[in-house]
């Protein structure tokens, strides 16, 4: 029993890592798509796209790993969550498809490049917003009776889920802007720096709003955040968010290129830690724990054997790709 519990926790951490890796690696290229209309056609747009061209498709590997891991290791959670969130998840997948097609076609079909640019931006916005709505709907709670979803088709659509959706769009756009500050030069870098200041303020404001609302969604959330002595630890999260925000604006205004992107990632990490504090050890918040949703121990062992090979391979390939395509980019880059 103890081995089973430990392995279940290990798998929860693996899936959490995959989800966060997706946010880190796909967030900034979705953000570039969100900001795309604000860049001048021609050199600026081509440079922005070239900055992510070698890595954007590989970044989405983590989304597949996270979703596949949930299906394989926590099948009950998958069976409950999917029917509750079909609409935003389908919207996310369609957005990613449109975005992926537009990414390649705009280089080959120059006559319709303006149309592909719209598809690239639209797909990025829809995918990011749908991810936020999915997170918000999961966090606010899913109706469960027995071992099945008991809610309606539109239960995911609430002011809170829309707020989280807006926050993800702002946050991804911030990652995209700070990525361009790090990877580009000249007018595009200047424009990205200006966007980073505004988007940084918007992202911090949304983090504060979501954080203030979350403890009131579920009684367990309040206990995990404010009960003694745990509050002595959980209070460090908002404190670290304040420190990271202060450093972000100070260094960005001071002309730093790399640290604003790293600090923006730090804000996402702290938000992710806050999410973990709110819901762990539940996989369906307030309804199903990771142990209740877990696959049999033998299945977890078998899957872990494959993951122990697959994850290091993905990490090595990803690190190598970023190393090879490091440095500043221009419009004549990858394509």
C-alpha positions in Angstrom: 0.0 0.0 0.0 2.8 2.4 0.9 4.6 1.7 -2.4 1.4 2.3 -4.3 0.8 5.6 -2.5 4.4 6.7 -3.2 4.2 5.8 -6.9 0.9 7.6 -7.3 2.5 10.8 -5.8 5.5 10.3 -8.2 3.1 10.2 -11.1 1.2 13.2 -9.9 4.6 15.1 -9.8 5.5 13.8 -13.3 2.3 15.1 -14.8 2.5 18.4 -12.9 6.1 18.7 -14.3 4.9 18.0 -17.9 2.1 20.6 -17.6 4.5 23.2 -16.2 7.1 22.4 -18.9 4.4 22.9 -21.5 3.5 26.3 -20.0 7.1 27.4 -19.9 8.0 26.2 -23.4 4.8 26.8 -25.4 3.6 29.8 -23.5 6.1 32.2 -25.0 5.4 31.1 -28.6 1.7 31.4 -28.1 2.4 34.8 -26.6 4.2 35.8 -29.8 1.1 34.8 -31.8 -1.1 36.9 -29.4 1.1 39.9 -30.0 1.6 39.3 -33.7 -0.8 42.1 -35.0 1.1 44.7 -32.9 4.3 44.0 -35.0 4.9 45.7 -38.3 4.3 43.5 -41.4 7.5 42.4 -43.0 10.8 42.4 -41.0 9.3 42.6 -37.5 6.7 39.8 -38.0 9.2 37.6 -39.8 11.8 38.1 -37.1 9.3 37.4 -34.3 8.2 34.2 -36.0 11.8 33.1 -36.7 12.6 33.4 -33.0 10.3 30.4 -32.3 10.4 28.6 -35.6 13.0 25.9 -34.7 11.3 25.0 -31.4 7.6 25.7 -31.4 6.4 22.3 -32.5 8.7 20.4 -30.1 7.3 22.5 -27.2 3.9 21.0 -27.6 5.3 17.5 -26.8 4.8 18.3 -23.1 1.0 18.8 -23.7 0.8 15.4 -25.2 2.7 13.9 -22.3 0.6 15.6 -19.7 -2.7 14.6 -21.3 -1.6 11.1 -22.1 -0.3 10.7 -18.6 -3.6 11.8 -17.1 -5.4 9.3 -19.3 -3.1 6.4 -18.5 -2.3 6.9 -14.8 -5.5 8.7 -13.5 -8.2 7.3 -15.8 -11.1 8.1 -13.4 -10.0 11.8 -13.4 -9.7 11.8 -17.1 -13.2 10.3 -17.4 -14.7 13.0 -15.2 -12.8 16.0 -16.4 -13.1 15.5 -20.1 -17.0 15.5 -20.3 -17.0 18.6 -18.0 -14.5 20.5 -20.2 -15.2 19.3 -23.7 -16.0 22.7 -25.1 -12.8 24.6 -24.0 -10.6 21.6 -24.7 -11.9 21.2 -28.2 -11.5 25.0 -28.7 -7.9 24.7 -27.6 -7.1 21.9 -30.0 -8.7 23.7 -32.9 -6.8 26.9 -32.0 -3.5 24.9 -32.0 -4.3 23.3 -35.3 -5.1 26.6 -37.0 -2.0 28.1 -35.5 0.2 25.3 -36.6 -1.1 25.3 -40.2 -0.8 29.1 -40.4 2.7 29.0 -39.1 4.0 27.0 -42.1 1.7 28.3 -44.8 2.4 32.0 -44.3 6.0 31.3 -45.6 4.9 29.4 -48.6 1.7 31.2 -49.7 2.8 34.8 -49.7 -0.3 35.9 -51.7 -2.5 35.1 -48.7 0.0 35.9 -45.9 -2.3 38.4 -44.3 -5.0 35.7 -44.0 -2.4 33.3 -42.4 -1.3 36.0 -40.0 -4.9 36.3 -38.8 -5.2 32.6 -38.4 -1.9 32.5 -36.5 -3.1 35.2 -34.1 -6.6 33.8 -33.8 -5.4 30.3 -33.1 -2.9 31.5 -30.5 -5.5 33.6 -28.7 -8.1 30.9 -28.7 -5.7 28.2 -27.5 -4.4 30.4 -24.7 -7.8 31.6 -23.6 -9.2 28.0 -23.7 -6.4 26.8 -21.6 -7.1 29.4 -19.0 -10.9 28.7 -19.0 -10.1 25.0 -18.6 -7.9 25.7 -15.6 -10.5 28.1 -14.1 -13.4 25.6 -14.6 -11.3 22.8 -13.0 -10.3 25.0 -10.0 -13.9 26.3 -9.3 -15.1 22.7 -9.1 -16.7 19.9 -11.1 -20.0 18.2 -10.2 -19.4 14.5 -9.6 -21.9 11.8 -8.7 -20.5 8.4 -8.0 -17.7 8.1 -10.6 -19.1 10.3 -13.3 -19.5 13.9 -14.3 -23.0 15.2 -13.2 -23.0 18.7 -14.5 -24.2 20.4 -17.7 -22.5 21.5 -20.9 -22.1 25.1 -19.9 -21.0 24.7 -16.3 -17.4 25.7 -17.2 -18.6 29.1 -18.3 -18.4 31.4 -15.3 -16.9 34.8 -14.5 -14.1 33.1 -12.6 -13.1 30.8 -15.5 -13.2 33.8 -17.9 -11.0 35.7 -15.6 -8.4 32.9 -15.5 -8.7 32.7 -19.3 -7.9 36.4 -19.6 -5.0 35.9 -17.1 -3.4 33.2 -19.2 -3.7 35.3 -22.4 -2.0 38.2 -20.6 0.6 35.9 -19.0 1.5 34.2 -22.3 1.7 37.5 -24.1 4.1 38.6 -21.3 6.3 35.6 -21.9 6.3 36.2 -25.7 7.2 39.9 -25.2 10.1 39.1 -22.8 11.3 36.3 -25.1 11.6 38.9 -27.9 13.4 41.3 -25.6 15.9 38.5 -25.1 16.2 37.2 -28.7 15.9 40.3 -30.9 17.4 43.7 -31.4 16.4 47.2 -32.7 12.9 48.4 -33.1 11.3 45.0 -32.4 13.2 44.7 -29.1 12.1 48.2 -28.1 8.5 47.5 -28.9 8.7 44.2 -27.0 10.1 46.0 -24.0 7.2 48.4 -23.9 4.7 45.6 -24.3 6.5 43.8 -21.4 5.9 46.7 -19.0 2.2 46.9 -19.7 1.7 43.1 -19.8 3.7 42.7 -16.6 1.3 45.0 -14.8 -1.7 43.3 -16.3 -0.4 39.8 -15.4 0.3 40.8 -11.8 -3.1 42.3 -11.5 -4.8 39.2 -12.7 -2.7 37.0 -10.5 -3.8 39.1 -7.5 -7.5 38.9 -8.6 -7.5 35.1 -9.1 -5.5 34.6 -5.9 -8.0 36.7 -3.9 -11.0 34.8 -5.4 -9.7 31.2 -5.2 -9.9 30.6 -1.4 -13.6 31.3 -1.5 -14.3 28.7 -4.2 -13.9 25.7 -1.9 -13.6 25.3 1.8 -10.5 23.1 1.5 -8.7 25.9 -0.4 -9.2 28.3 2.5 -7.9 25.7 5.0 -4.8 24.9 2.9 -3.9 28.5 2.6 -4.8 30.0 6.0 -4.9 27.3 8.6 -2.0 27.3 11.2 0.8 26.4 11.0 0.6 25.9 7.3 0.0 29.6 6.7 3.6 30.4 7.8 4.7 28.6 4.6 1.9 29.5 2.2 2.3 33.2 3.0 5.8 33.0 1.4 4.2 32.5 -2.1 2.5 36.0 -2.4 5.6 37.5 -0.8 7.8 35.9 -3.5 5.4 37.1 -6.2 5.8 40.7 -4.9 9.6 40.4 -4.9 9.7 38.8 -8.4 7.4 41.5 -9.7 9.5 44.3 -8.2 12.7 42.9 -9.7 11.0 42.3 -13.0 10.0 45.9 -13.5 13.2 47.3 -12.2 15.5 45.1 -14.4 13.3 45.6 -17.4 13.4 49.4 -17.1 17.1 49.1 -16.5 17.7 47.5 -19.9 18.2 43.9 -18.9 17.5 41.4 -21.7 17.5 37.9 -20.2 16.4 38.3 -16.6 12.9 39.7 -17.4 12.0 36.5 -19.3 13.3 34.4 -16.4 11.4 36.5 -13.8 8.2 36.2 -15.9 8.7 32.4 -15.8 9.2 32.8 -12.1 5.8 34.4 -11.8 4.3 31.4 -13.6 6.2 29.0 -11.3 4.9 30.7 -8.2 1.4 30.7 -9.6 1.8 27.0 -10.3 3.0 26.4 -6.8 -0.1 28.3 -5.5 -2.3 26.0 -7.6 -0.6 23.0 -6.1 -1.2 24.3 -2.6 -4.9 24.8 -3.4 -5.7 21.4 -4.9 -3.1 18.8 -3.8 -3.8 15.9 -3.2 -7.0 16.2 -5.3 -6.9 15.6 -9.0 -10.6 16.7 -9.3 -10.6 19.5 -6.7 -12.8 18.8 -3.7 -14.1 15.5 -5.3 -11.4 12.9 -6.2 -8.0 12.5 -4.8 -5.0 11.2 -6.8 -5.2 7.8 -5.0 -8.9 7.4 -5.8 -8.3 8.2 -9.4 -5.1 6.1 -9.9 -4.6 3.2 -12.2 -3.6 -0.2 -10.6 -0.1 -0.3 -9.2 1.2 -2.7 -11.9 0.1 -0.3 -14.6 1.9 2.6 -12.9 5.1 0.6 -12.7 4.9 -0.4 -16.4 4.2 3.2 -17.5 6.9 4.5 -15.2 9.5 2.3 -16.9 8.6 3.9 -20.3 8.5 7.4 -18.8 11.9 7.0 -17.2 13.4 6.6 -20.7 11.1 9.0 -22.7 11.3 12.1 -20.4 15.2 12.2 -20.3 15.2 11.8 -24.1 12.8 14.7 -24.5 14.7 16.9 -22.1 18.0 16.2 -23.9 16.5 16.9 -27.3 14.9 20.1 -26.1 18.0 21.4 -24.4 20.0 20.6 -27.5 17.6 22.4 -29.8 17.6 25.5 -27.7 21.4 25.4 -27.5 21.8 25.1 -31.3 19.4 27.9 -32.1 20.5 30.2 -29.2 21.4 33.9 -29.7 19.8 36.8 -31.5 17.6 36.2 -34.6 16.6 38.2 -37.6 14.1 38.0 -40.5 16.4 35.8 -42.5 16.7 33.1 -39.9 15.2 29.6 -39.8 13.1 29.8 -43.0 
